[in-house]
Amino acid sequence: MQISFKGFQNTGIGVDINRYPRKILKNNNGYIRPPYVHLSLTTTLNNNGDKDKEFFAEILEKFPNRYQPDTINFHYDRYYSDISQKYKKEFWLNDKPLILRDENLGIFSKLAQLFTKISNSKDLNVPDSYYINSTECRGNFNYFLMQGKNDLLQSFHFPSIVRKNAKMMTEEFNKVIFEYLEN
């Protein structure tokens, strides 16, 4: 089934946040889960309505998705490192590392525009259970499945959640790019 709005279909954004350090094992202080944020976005581009497949083509040209050619899978992790005593950030785009450096600023700009556009979309639809239970969807959100949070897949596709998480990521992108340009 194709759920389409303004050039996208089957869009979902999942977020997992651990605000405070937590012991993994009750009686062992050596195993602590640090504060972190993990975000996963998946959206399939098309040219229904707006020409988003063309507008965001640079992302798919530089970071092609070999399994779902018109789909953008983006993962972001921000976590606290005890070794460096600061937060680290990692970006993955269609299963390839996306390094924050000058030659990739165009891709970061397009991703920021994508998150902004999704956060402002008024006509989002929830995909049906066939898509939510498909191997395609489960593969796109495998981080959450490995964490035992597979019951959240449907909620990641609710329009209000998608818009809220996209807005949060737009703000995060602005901070990340600003910090990068300052240095």
Secondary structure, DSSP 4 states (H G I P E B T S, - for coil): ---EETTEEEEEEEEEEE-S-EEEETTEEEEEEPPEEEEEEEEEE--SSS-HHHHTHHHHHHS--SSSTTEEEEEEEEEEETTTTEEEEEEEETTEE---SGGGHHHHHHHHHHHHHHHH-S---PPPHHHHTSHHHHHHTHHHHHTT-GGGTTGGGSHHHHHHHHHHHHHHHHHHHHHHHH-
